[in-house]
Amino acid sequence: MGLVQLLKSQVLCHLIMCYVFVVSGLIINLLQFCTLPVWLINKQLARRINIRLAYCISSQMVATLEWWSETECTLYTDPESFPLYGNENAIVVLNHSYDIDFLCGWTFCERFGVLGSSKVLAKKELSYVPVIGWMWYFLEIVFCKRKWEEDRTTVAQSLQNLHDYPENFWFLLYCEGTRFTRKKHQISMKVAESKGLPKLKYHLLPRTKGFWVTVQNLRGKAVAVYDATLNFRNNETPTLLGVMSGKKYHADLYVRRIPLDLIPEDEAECAAWLHKLYQEKDGFQEQYAQTGRFPGPVKSPPRRPWCLINWLFWVCLLLYPLGLLLVQLISSGSALTIAVAVALFSAASLGFRWMIGQTEISRGSSYGSKAQSQISPVRDKNDQDPSLRLQILICTVG
């Protein structure tokens, strides 16, 4: 292990990165709060300001992946579709198999210039979480409560509000609803068997209702669905801790552009279309497993320097007062002060490790451990079981 790699793996280095991210995030959240009066006067101006403020937060995580760990991100796609990426509104359907798949999704959003305006469908509780959650609130992220009776109206209205959004955006969806694990896959395939659906090898059955609601309410604003399938070379199992430790991964992403007009408007037909899409995604993963590559040519956009510049700006701005504080603590010579500093450092270290652990697949949702009847992704319109009504796609960070 080289000296640079050894330095990147140190907990102290991780804590400094966490400090910069949290403090800069809170500063940006405060600036976002200050845009509320602007919203009353000029909503579109407030939106544009919040897009750029949000970029200042999310691009730091992208910089960690691209510049700190130097992870390679390769895009396979149709050359005719490539010029359209970043120049139109789209719904992105991404598989959910890795701890950092959301971060790879953000990376491609950044490379095509839509990171600050990108959207997800997230659970309501996240809107109360400082930094990311508050950023999403001001960015008009679509939140749901996991209660379909309530979400039916609020989610649809939130999506309709995006029809006058001033800049291009990508709306990222995880149609599987949770990360892929063997246990969840076994139960999901039992559901497929009971419903007479073809079994999938590399994916869970998609949740169709949330996809249908999103497509229906973004018609006329989004013009295409980007079917995105992610994999990592050499059977790598990337983690956020690995990224922060400077470990280099090799991500491959295959994207197909599908015009939104080709997706049926009828709910049942749309559900059948989505199931067929996931059967095709499974085929792409099978080809990758056999050949080590996705179909089509490589058309990777180069990484841009802006996320690195933003990250270095915050590092320089926030490390100076932290350095002054540490000098004062050391120069004080007080044993009690030093003991308190060590205790705070230890607590921060444990807290940091705990937060990173929450992004791991093993700490994901309980989907798959519940009774089979509670996870059926296909609904009969006459079935009134309230525990099965929620089909909204839940997209969480980690």
C-alpha positions as CSV (number, residue, x, y, z in Angstrom):
1,M,0.0,0.0,0.0
2,G,1.4,3.4,-1.0
3,L,1.7,6.3,1.3
4,V,-1.1,8.2,-0.4
5,Q,-3.4,5.2,-0.2
6,L,-2.4,4.7,3.5
7,L,-3.3,8.3,4.2
8,K,-6.7,7.9,2.5
9,S,-7.6,4.9,4.7
10,Q,-7.0,6.8,8.0
11,V,-10.0,7.5,10.2
12,L,-8.8,11.0,10.9
13,C,-8.9,11.8,7.2
14,H,-12.4,10.4,7.0
15,L,-13.5,12.6,10.0
16,I,-12.1,15.7,8.3
17,M,-14.1,14.8,5.1
18,C,-17.2,14.3,7.2
19,Y,-16.7,17.6,9.0
20,V,-16.3,19.5,5.8
21,F,-19.4,17.8,4.3
22,V,-21.7,18.4,7.3
23,V,-20.6,22.0,8.1
24,S,-20.7,23.1,4.5
25,G,-24.0,21.4,4.1
26,L,-25.5,23.2,7.1
27,I,-24.2,26.5,5.7
28,I,-25.8,25.8,2.4
29,N,-29.1,24.7,4.1
30,L,-29.1,28.1,5.8
31,L,-28.6,29.8,2.4
32,Q,-31.4,27.7,1.0
33,F,-33.7,28.9,3.8
34,C,-32.9,32.5,2.9
35,T,-34.3,31.8,-0.6
36,L,-37.8,31.6,0.8
37,P,-38.5,35.3,0.4
38,V,-37.2,35.1,-3.1
39,W,-39.6,32.3,-3.8
40,L,-42.5,34.6,-3.0
41,I,-41.3,37.2,-5.5
42,N,-39.8,35.1,-8.2
43,K,-40.3,31.3,-7.9
44,Q,-38.2,30.4,-11.0
45,L,-35.2,32.5,-9.7
46,A,-35.5,30.8,-6.3
47,R,-35.5,27.4,-8.1
48,R,-32.4,28.2,-10.1
49,I,-30.6,29.4,-6.9
50,N,-31.5,26.2,-5.1
51,I,-30.3,24.0,-8.0
52,R,-26.8,25.6,-7.7
53,L,-26.8,25.4,-3.9
54,A,-27.9,21.7,-4.0
55,Y,-25.0,21.1,-6.4
56,C,-22.6,22.4,-3.8
57,I,-23.7,19.6,-1.5
58,S,-24.2,16.6,-3.7
59,S,-21.1,17.3,-5.9
60,Q,-18.9,16.8,-2.9
61,M,-20.0,13.1,-2.7
62,V,-19.4,12.8,-6.5
63,A,-15.9,14.3,-6.0
64,T,-15.2,11.7,-3.4
65,L,-16.0,9.0,-5.9
66,E,-14.4,10.5,-9.0
67,W,-11.3,12.3,-7.6
68,W,-10.7,10.8,-4.2
69,S,-11.1,7.1,-4.9
70,E,-10.6,7.7,-8.7
71,T,-13.3,5.2,-9.5
72,E,-13.7,4.7,-13.2
73,C,-17.2,5.1,-14.6
74,T,-17.8,3.8,-18.1
75,L,-21.0,4.4,-20.1
76,Y,-22.3,2.1,-22.8
77,T,-25.1,3.7,-24.9
78,D,-26.4,4.3,-28.3
79,P,-24.4,7.1,-30.1
80,E,-27.6,8.6,-31.4
81,S,-29.0,9.0,-27.9
82,F,-25.8,10.3,-26.3
83,P,-26.2,14.0,-27.5
84,L,-29.7,14.1,-25.9
85,Y,-28.5,13.2,-22.4
86,G,-28.6,16.3,-20.2
87,N,-30.6,18.2,-22.8
88,E,-34.0,16.8,-22.0
89,N,-36.1,15.8,-19.0
90,A,-36.1,12.1,-18.3
91,I,-37.1,9.3,-15.9
92,V,-34.1,7.1,-15.0
93,V,-34.8,3.5,-14.0
94,L,-31.7,2.1,-12.2
95,N,-31.1,-1.3,-10.7
96,H,-30.6,-1.4,-6.9
97,S,-27.8,-3.9,-6.2
98,Y,-24.9,-2.0,-4.7
99,D,-24.2,0.2,-1.7
100,I,-23.0,3.0,-3.9
101,D,-25.4,2.7,-6.9
102,F,-27.0,6.0,-6.0
103,L,-23.6,7.6,-6.0
104,C,-22.8,6.2,-9.5
105,G,-26.2,7.6,-10.6
106,W,-25.2,11.0,-9.3
107,T,-21.9,10.8,-11.0
108,F,-23.5,10.5,-14.4
109,C,-26.0,13.2,-13.5
110,E,-23.0,15.4,-12.8
111,R,-21.2,14.6,-16.1
112,F,-24.3,15.5,-18.1
113,G,-24.9,18.7,-16.1
114,V,-28.1,17.8,-14.3
115,L,-26.8,16.9,-10.8
116,G,-28.2,20.0,-9.1
117,S,-31.6,19.5,-10.5
118,S,-31.9,15.7,-10.3
119,K,-34.9,14.3,-8.5
120,V,-35.8,11.1,-6.6
121,L,-38.9,9.7,-4.9
122,A,-38.0,9.5,-1.2
123,K,-39.7,8.7,2.1
124,K,-41.1,11.7,4.0
125,E,-38.9,11.1,7.0
126,L,-35.8,12.1,5.0
127,S,-37.1,15.7,4.6
128,Y,-36.3,16.3,8.3
129,V,-32.7,15.1,8.0
130,P,-30.1,17.9,8.0
131,V,-27.9,18.5,5.0
132,I,-29.3,16.0,2.4
133,G,-32.9,16.0,3.6
134,W,-33.1,19.7,3.9
135,M,-31.4,20.2,0.6
136,W,-34.0,17.9,-1.0
137,Y,-36.8,19.8,0.5
138,F,-35.8,23.0,-1.1
139,L,-35.0,21.1,-4.4
140,E,-38.7,20.0,-4.5
141,I,-37.9,16.3,-4.1
142,V,-41.0,14.2,-4.2
143,F,-41.7,12.8,-0.7
144,C,-44.1,10.0,0.3
145,K,-45.4,8.6,3.6
146,R,-45.6,4.9,2.4
147,K,-49.4,5.1,2.9
148,W,-50.9,4.8,-0.6
149,E,-54.2,6.4,0.4
150,E,-52.4,9.6,1.3
151,D,-49.6,9.4,-1.2
152,R,-51.9,8.9,-4.2
153,T,-52.7,12.6,-4.2
154,T,-49.6,14.2,-2.7
155,V,-47.1,12.4,-4.9
156,A,-49.2,13.2,-8.0
157,Q,-49.4,16.8,-7.1
158,S,-45.6,17.0,-6.4
159,L,-44.9,15.6,-9.8
160,Q,-47.3,18.0,-11.5
161,N,-45.5,20.9,-9.8
162,L,-42.4,20.0,-11.8
163,H,-44.1,20.8,-15.1
164,D,-42.9,24.4,-15.0
165,Y,-39.4,23.5,-13.6
166,P,-37.0,25.9,-15.2
167,E,-34.1,23.5,-16.0
168,N,-33.6,20.0,-17.3
169,F,-33.8,17.3,-14.7
170,W,-33.5,13.5,-14.3
171,F,-36.0,11.7,-12.1
172,L,-34.2,8.6,-10.6
173,L,-36.3,5.6,-9.7
174,Y,-35.5,2.2,-8.1
175,C,-38.4,0.1,-9.3
176,E,-37.3,-2.8,-7.2
177,G,-38.1,-0.8,-4.1
178,T,-35.1,-2.1,-2.1
179,R,-31.5,-3.4,-2.6
180,F,-31.0,-6.8,-4.1
181,T,-30.0,-9.6,-1.7
182,R,-30.3,-13.4,-2.1
183,K,-33.0,-13.6,0.6
184,K,-35.1,-10.9,-1.0
185,H,-34.6,-12.4,-4.4
186,Q,-35.8,-15.9,-3.3
187,I,-39.0,-14.4,-1.9
188,S,-39.5,-12.1,-4.9
189,M,-39.2,-15.1,-7.2
190,K,-41.8,-17.0,-5.2
191,V,-44.1,-14.1,-5.8
192,A,-43.2,-14.3,-9.6
193,E,-44.1,-18.0,-9.6
194,S,-47.4,-17.4,-7.8
195,K,-48.3,-14.6,-10.3
196,G,-47.2,-16.5,-13.4
197,L,-44.5,-14.0,-14.2
198,P,-41.1,-14.9,-15.7
199,K,-38.4,-15.3,-13.1
200,L,-35.5,-12.9,-12.9
201,K,-31.9,-13.9,-12.1
202,Y,-30.3,-10.5,-11.3
203,H,-33.2,-8.4,-10.2
204,L,-36.2,-8.3,-7.9
205,L,-39.7,-8.0,-9.4
206,P,-40.3,-4.3,-10.0
207,R,-43.0,-2.3,-8.1
208,T,-45.2,-1.2,-11.0
209,K,-47.7,1.3,-9.4
210,G,-45.1,3.9,-8.4
211,F,-43.6,3.8,-11.9
212,W,-47.0,4.2,-13.5
213,V,-47.9,7.2,-11.3
214,T,-44.5,8.8,-12.1
215,V,-44.9,8.3,-15.9
216,Q,-48.5,9.5,-16.0
217,N,-47.8,12.7,-14.1
218,L,-44.6,13.6,-15.9
219,R,-46.1,13.1,-19.4
220,G,-45.7,16.4,-21.3
221,K,-42.6,17.3,-19.2
222,A,-40.3,14.3,-19.4
223,V,-39.8,13.0,-22.9
224,A,-38.0,9.7,-22.3
225,V,-37.2,6.9,-19.9
226,Y,-33.5,6.0,-19.5
227,D,-33.2,2.3,-18.7
228,A,-30.0,2.2,-16.8
229,T,-28.2,-1.1,-15.7
230,L,-25.2,-0.9,-13.5
231,N,-22.5,-3.4,-12.8
232,F,-18.9,-3.5,-11.4
233,R,-16.0,-5.3,-13.0
234,N,-14.2,-8.3,-11.5
235,N,-17.1,-9.0,-9.2
236,E,-16.3,-6.0,-7.1
237,T,-18.5,-5.2,-4.1
238,P,-18.1,-1.5,-3.6
239,T,-19.0,0.2,-0.3
240,L,-19.1,3.9,0.7
241,L,-16.4,3.2,3.3
242,G,-14.3,1.8,0.5
243,V,-14.8,4.9,-1.5
244,M,-13.8,7.1,1.4
245,S,-10.8,4.9,2.0
246,G,-9.6,5.7,-1.5
247,K,-10.3,2.2,-3.0
248,K,-10.7,2.4,-6.7
249,Y,-13.7,0.6,-8.4
250,H,-14.7,0.1,-12.0
251,A,-18.3,0.9,-12.7
252,D,-20.0,0.1,-16.0
253,L,-23.4,1.5,-16.9
254,Y,-25.6,0.6,-19.8
255,V,-28.3,3.1,-20.8
256,R,-31.1,2.8,-23.3
257,R,-33.2,5.8,-24.2
258,I,-36.9,4.9,-24.6
259,P,-39.3,7.6,-25.7
260,L,-42.1,8.1,-23.2
261,D,-44.7,7.9,-25.9
262,L,-43.9,4.2,-26.3
263,I,-45.0,3.5,-22.7
264,P,-48.7,2.5,-22.4
265,E,-50.9,4.9,-20.5
266,D,-53.2,2.1,-19.2
267,E,-52.0,1.0,-15.7
268,A,-52.2,-2.8,-16.4
269,E,-50.4,-2.4,-19.8
270,C,-47.8,-0.2,-18.2
271,A,-47.2,-2.8,-15.5
272,A,-46.7,-5.5,-18.2
273,W,-44.3,-3.2,-20.0
274,L,-42.2,-2.7,-16.9
275,H,-42.0,-6.4,-16.2
276,K,-40.8,-6.9,-19.8
277,L,-38.2,-4.2,-19.3
278,Y,-36.8,-6.0,-16.3
279,Q,-36.6,-9.2,-18.2
280,E,-34.5,-7.4,-20.8
281,K,-32.4,-5.9,-18.0
282,D,-31.8,-9.4,-16.7
283,G,-30.6,-10.4,-20.1
284,F,-28.1,-7.5,-20.2
285,Q,-26.7,-8.6,-16.8
286,E,-26.4,-12.1,-18.0
287,Q,-24.4,-10.9,-21.0
288,Y,-22.2,-8.8,-18.7
289,A,-21.6,-11.9,-16.5
290,Q,-20.5,-13.9,-19.5
291,T,-18.5,-11.3,-21.5
292,G,-17.5,-8.7,-19.0
293,R,-19.2,-5.9,-21.0
294,F,-22.6,-4.5,-21.9
295,P,-23.9,-4.4,-25.5
296,G,-23.2,-1.3,-27.6
297,P,-20.3,1.1,-27.9
298,V,-18.6,3.0,-25.1
299,K,-19.6,6.7,-25.1
300,S,-18.4,7.9,-21.7
301,P,-18.4,11.6,-21.0
302,P,-15.2,12.9,-19.3
303,R,-15.3,13.8,-15.7
304,R,-15.7,17.6,-15.1
305,P,-13.5,19.7,-12.8
306,W,-16.4,21.6,-11.1
307,C,-17.2,19.1,-8.4
308,L,-13.5,19.0,-7.4
309,I,-13.2,22.8,-7.4
310,N,-16.3,23.1,-5.2
311,W,-15.0,20.4,-2.8
312,L,-11.5,22.1,-2.5
313,F,-13.2,25.4,-1.9
314,W,-15.1,24.1,1.1
315,V,-12.0,22.2,2.4
316,C,-9.9,25.3,2.4
317,L,-12.6,27.5,3.9
318,L,-13.5,25.2,6.8
319,L,-10.2,23.6,7.7
320,Y,-8.7,27.0,8.7
321,P,-11.0,27.6,11.7
322,L,-10.7,23.9,12.6
323,G,-6.9,24.2,12.6
324,L,-7.1,27.3,14.8
325,L,-9.3,25.5,17.3
326,L,-6.9,22.5,17.5
327,V,-3.9,24.8,18.0
328,Q,-5.7,26.5,20.9
329,L,-6.5,23.2,22.5
330,I,-3.0,22.0,22.3
331,S,-1.5,25.3,23.5
332,S,-3.8,25.4,26.5
333,G,-2.0,22.5,28.1
334,S,-5.1,21.6,30.1
335,A,-5.3,17.9,30.7
336,L,-9.1,18.2,31.0
337,T,-9.4,20.0,27.7
338,I,-7.3,17.5,25.9
339,A,-9.2,14.6,27.5
340,V,-12.5,16.2,26.3
341,A,-11.1,16.6,22.8
342,V,-10.0,12.9,22.7
343,A,-13.4,11.8,23.9
344,L,-15.1,13.9,21.2
345,F,-12.8,12.5,18.6
346,S,-13.6,8.9,19.7
347,A,-17.3,9.6,19.7
348,A,-17.1,11.2,16.3
349,S,-15.1,8.2,15.0
350,L,-17.7,5.7,16.3
351,G,-20.6,7.9,14.9
352,F,-18.9,8.1,11.5
353,R,-18.5,4.3,11.3
354,W,-22.1,3.8,12.3
355,M,-23.4,6.2,9.7
356,I,-21.3,4.5,7.0
357,G,-22.6,1.1,8.1
358,Q,-26.1,2.3,7.5
359,T,-25.4,2.4,3.7
360,E,-24.4,-1.2,3.5
361,I,-26.8,-3.7,1.8
362,S,-27.0,-5.8,5.0
363,R,-28.5,-2.8,6.8
364,G,-31.1,-2.1,4.1
365,S,-34.9,-2.4,4.4
366,S,-36.7,-5.4,5.8
367,Y,-38.2,-6.2,2.4
368,G,-37.8,-9.9,1.9
369,S,-37.9,-10.9,5.5
370,K,-41.6,-10.3,5.8
371,A,-44.3,-12.7,4.9
372,Q,-44.6,-13.3,1.2
373,S,-48.0,-11.9,1.0
374,Q,-46.7,-8.5,2.1
375,I,-44.4,-8.0,-0.8
376,S,-46.5,-8.9,-3.8
377,P,-45.5,-6.4,-6.5
378,V,-48.6,-7.2,-8.6
379,R,-51.9,-5.9,-7.3
380,D,-55.4,-7.0,-8.2
381,K,-57.7,-4.0,-8.3
382,N,-60.2,-5.7,-6.0
383,D,-57.7,-6.6,-3.3
384,Q,-58.2,-4.4,-0.3
385,D,-55.4,-5.5,2.0
386,P,-54.0,-2.2,3.3
387,S,-50.6,-3.7,3.9
388,L,-50.2,-4.3,0.2
389,R,-51.5,-1.0,-1.2
390,L,-48.2,0.8,-1.1
391,Q,-46.4,0.3,-4.4
392,I,-44.6,3.7,-4.4
393,L,-40.9,3.4,-5.2
394,I,-38.8,4.3,-2.3
395,C,-35.4,5.8,-3.1
396,T,-33.1,6.2,-0.1
397,V,-29.5,7.2,0.3
398,G,-28.0,4.0,1.6
